[in-house]
Amino acid sequence: NDTNWLVGSWGIVDELATQYLAEKKQSVVVVSSRAYHVSQRSLELVEKYNFTFLPAEQEQVPKVLNAPSNREAIFLTQADLVILLWNGESPGIRRFIDWYAQQGQDFILGFV
């Protein structure tokens, strides 16, 4: 399989997506905004399946126009397709949606 999945590191949706991809034997990179911003369950999955953990703040990323953080810049510059799963409430995902739309980037938005 040539697909590499970039998945967030915090919250039930990220945890379930990581678990699902692990069970399907997919290649996963768990991306956090900061080194310590990872849920216990996400960390357990990283360790169990030997996934890469990428704290975005420690990465050198291209300067992307008004990126809210390195995490969003990584998703923008390294993903062929972004799929956002949102409960309609998370302000972090809201910022992500708004910023992607401002950049003219295509993405898939699913409501959970």
C-alpha positions in Angstrom: 0.0 0.0 0.0 1.4 3.4 -1.0 -0.9 5.5 1.1 0.5 7.3 4.1 -2.2 8.6 6.5 -1.6 11.7 8.6 -3.9 11.7 11.6 -4.3 14.1 14.5 -3.2 13.1 18.0 -6.0 14.3 20.3 -9.7 13.3 20.7 -11.9 10.4 20.1 -12.2 10.9 16.3 -8.4 10.9 15.9 -8.1 7.9 18.2 -10.8 5.9 16.3 -9.3 6.8 12.9 -5.9 5.7 14.0 -7.3 2.4 15.5 -9.2 1.7 12.3 -6.2 2.4 10.0 -4.0 0.2 12.3 -6.5 -2.7 12.0 -6.4 -2.2 8.2 -2.6 -2.4 8.3 -2.1 1.1 7.0 0.9 3.4 7.3 0.1 6.1 9.8 1.8 9.3 11.0 0.3 10.8 14.1 0.7 14.6 13.9 0.5 16.7 17.0 0.7 20.4 17.4 3.2 20.0 20.3 5.2 17.1 21.6 3.1 16.7 24.7 -0.3 17.3 22.9 -1.1 13.6 22.4 -3.9 11.6 24.1 -3.0 8.5 26.1 -4.9 6.3 23.7 -3.1 7.9 20.6 0.2 7.3 22.3 -0.6 3.7 23.1 -1.5 3.2 19.4 1.7 4.8 18.2 3.7 2.5 20.5 1.7 -0.7 19.8 1.8 -0.3 16.0 5.2 1.4 15.8 3.7 4.4 14.0 5.6 7.6 13.5 4.8 10.4 16.0 5.4 13.9 14.5 5.3 16.9 16.9 4.8 19.6 14.4 6.4 22.4 16.5 9.7 20.6 16.0 9.5 20.3 12.3 10.9 22.8 9.8 8.0 23.4 7.4 7.7 25.8 4.5 6.3 29.2 5.3 2.7 28.8 4.3 0.5 31.9 4.1 -0.9 32.6 7.5 -0.8 29.0 8.6 -2.5 28.8 12.1 0.4 26.4 13.2 3.0 24.1 11.9 0.5 21.2 12.2 -1.9 22.8 9.7 1.1 23.6 7.4 2.2 20.0 7.5 -1.2 18.8 6.5 -1.4 21.4 3.7 2.0 20.6 2.2 2.2 16.9 2.8 -1.3 15.6 2.2 -2.7 14.8 -1.3 -6.2 14.9 0.2 -7.4 16.2 3.6 -10.4 14.6 5.2 -11.7 16.4 8.2 -14.2 14.8 10.6 -15.9 17.4 12.7 -18.6 17.5 15.4 -19.6 21.0 14.5 -18.1 22.3 17.8 -14.3 22.0 17.9 -12.8 25.4 17.4 -9.5 23.8 16.2 -11.2 22.0 13.3 -13.2 25.2 12.6 -9.9 27.2 12.2 -8.6 24.4 10.0 -11.8 24.6 7.8 -11.7 28.3 7.5 -8.0 28.4 6.7 -8.2 25.7 4.1 -11.1 27.5 2.4 -9.0 30.7 2.4 -6.1 28.9 0.8 -8.5 27.5 -1.9 -7.6 24.0 -0.9 -10.0 21.1 -1.6 -10.9 19.0 1.4 -13.6 16.5 2.4 -15.6 17.4 5.5 -17.5 14.7 7.3 -19.7 15.4 10.3 -19.6 13.0 13.3 
